[in-house]
Amino acid sequence: MTLSKSVESGEVKFTKNAIWIFASCNAGNSNDPVWDIGNLNIARNTANLLGIQTIGARGYVGPELINGKDTGRLIAGNSHGSNIQDLGFIKFTPVTITLNMRSLEDIINKRPGKDVTYLLRIKEEKLGLAIDPREFITDK
């Protein structure tokens, strides 16, 4: 079973403020600049499919090192001679609307309808060239 089907069936549930951080290279690109395989924006597509916030980078991702010591932060940058434009981390947030849908039968029998949530768009927010994944932990 795919993850999206497991979420749809209720077998897998994300908290309301869940954020999935893709700490991998090019997970926030519209197109993979290395492989040229079309629209493979993993972070955006996951936000769209699962209805949760995600973060992905445009460019290479690696640990931030200061004087050879890992700071715990991640940086996005160019690597291997690539020429990726607009480097950095992007947060993708689903923007939804929930409507209460009532059938004619519900109205006649004075029953409440069912809430139905629709995805309006995916909001993109630039977070900069470096992030600290620990800042996105919601349940401490």
C-alpha positions as CSV (number, residue, x, y, z in Angstrom):
1,M,0.0,0.0,0.0
2,T,1.3,3.5,-0.9
3,L,1.7,6.1,1.8
4,S,-1.0,8.3,0.2
5,K,-3.5,5.3,0.3
6,S,-2.5,4.7,4.0
7,V,-3.2,8.3,4.8
8,E,-6.5,8.3,2.9
9,S,-7.7,5.2,4.7
10,G,-6.7,6.6,8.1
11,E,-4.0,4.0,8.8
12,V,-1.3,6.7,8.8
13,K,-2.1,10.0,10.4
14,F,-0.1,13.2,10.6
15,T,-0.5,15.8,13.3
16,K,-2.2,19.1,12.2
17,N,1.1,20.9,12.1
18,A,3.3,18.1,10.7
19,I,6.2,19.2,8.6
20,W,8.2,16.7,6.5
21,I,11.7,18.0,5.9
22,F,13.4,16.5,2.8
23,A,17.1,16.8,3.8
24,S,18.2,15.7,0.3
25,C,19.5,17.5,-2.7
26,N,17.0,19.1,-5.1
27,A,13.9,17.9,-3.3
28,G,12.4,21.4,-3.8
29,N,13.2,21.9,-7.5
30,S,10.6,22.2,-10.1
31,N,12.8,20.1,-12.3
32,D,15.7,18.0,-11.4
33,P,18.7,19.8,-12.9
34,V,21.0,16.8,-12.9
35,W,18.8,14.1,-14.5
36,D,16.4,16.3,-16.5
37,I,13.4,14.0,-15.9
38,G,10.7,16.6,-15.8
39,N,8.5,17.8,-12.9
40,L,9.8,15.9,-9.9
41,N,9.4,18.4,-7.1
42,I,9.3,15.8,-4.4
43,A,8.5,18.2,-1.6
44,R,5.8,20.1,-3.4
45,N,4.2,16.9,-4.8
46,T,4.2,15.4,-1.3
47,A,2.5,18.5,0.2
48,N,-0.1,18.2,-2.5
49,L,-0.7,14.5,-2.2
50,L,-0.6,14.2,1.6
51,G,-1.9,17.6,2.6
52,I,1.0,18.4,5.0
53,Q,3.7,21.0,5.0
54,T,7.0,20.0,3.5
55,I,10.4,21.6,3.1
56,G,12.7,20.9,0.2
57,A,15.9,22.4,-1.1
58,R,16.9,23.8,-4.4
59,G,20.4,22.7,-4.9
60,Y,22.9,20.5,-3.0
61,V,22.1,19.9,0.7
62,G,24.8,19.3,3.3
63,P,25.6,20.0,6.9
64,E,26.7,23.4,7.9
65,L,30.3,23.2,9.1
66,I,32.0,26.0,11.0
67,N,35.7,25.4,11.8
68,G,35.1,21.8,10.8
69,K,32.3,21.3,13.4
70,D,28.8,20.4,12.4
71,T,26.3,23.0,13.7
72,G,23.2,20.8,13.2
73,R,22.0,23.2,10.5
74,L,21.6,22.3,6.8
75,I,22.7,24.4,4.0
76,A,21.7,24.5,0.3
77,G,24.2,25.4,-2.3
78,N,25.8,24.6,-5.7
79,S,27.8,21.4,-6.1
80,H,29.5,19.5,-8.9
81,G,29.6,22.6,-11.2
82,S,25.8,22.8,-11.4
83,N,24.1,26.1,-12.1
84,I,20.9,25.9,-10.1
85,Q,19.1,29.2,-9.9
86,D,17.3,30.5,-6.8
87,L,19.1,28.2,-4.3
88,G,17.7,27.6,-0.8
89,F,15.1,25.9,1.2
90,I,11.4,26.2,0.3
91,K,8.5,25.4,2.6
92,F,5.4,24.1,0.8
93,T,2.1,24.6,2.6
94,P,-1.3,23.3,1.3
95,V,-4.0,26.0,1.4
96,T,-7.3,24.3,1.9
97,I,-11.0,25.2,2.4
98,T,-13.4,23.0,4.3
99,L,-17.1,23.1,3.4
100,N,-20.0,21.4,5.0
101,M,-21.9,19.5,2.4
102,R,-25.5,18.6,3.0
103,S,-27.6,16.5,0.7
104,L,-31.3,17.2,0.1
105,E,-32.0,14.2,2.3
106,D,-29.9,15.7,5.1
107,I,-31.8,19.0,4.9
108,I,-35.2,17.4,4.9
109,N,-34.2,15.2,7.9
110,K,-32.4,18.1,9.6
111,R,-29.1,16.2,9.8
112,P,-25.8,17.8,9.7
113,G,-23.8,17.4,6.5
114,K,-20.3,16.1,6.1
115,D,-17.2,18.3,6.1
116,V,-15.3,18.1,2.8
117,T,-11.8,19.7,2.5
118,Y,-10.6,20.9,-0.9
119,L,-7.1,21.9,-1.8
120,L,-7.0,25.4,-3.3
121,R,-3.2,25.7,-3.9
122,I,0.3,25.1,-2.5
123,K,1.9,28.2,-1.0
124,E,5.7,28.4,-1.4
125,E,7.8,30.3,1.2
126,K,11.5,30.8,0.8
127,L,13.4,30.0,4.0
128,G,16.9,31.0,3.0
129,L,20.1,29.1,2.3
130,A,20.3,27.4,5.8
131,I,17.8,25.9,8.1
132,D,17.9,24.3,11.5
133,P,15.6,21.2,11.3
134,R,15.2,21.3,15.1
135,E,13.3,24.6,14.8
136,F,10.5,22.8,13.0
137,I,9.8,20.2,15.8
138,T,6.2,20.9,16.9
139,D,5.9,18.3,19.7
140,K,8.7,18.9,22.2
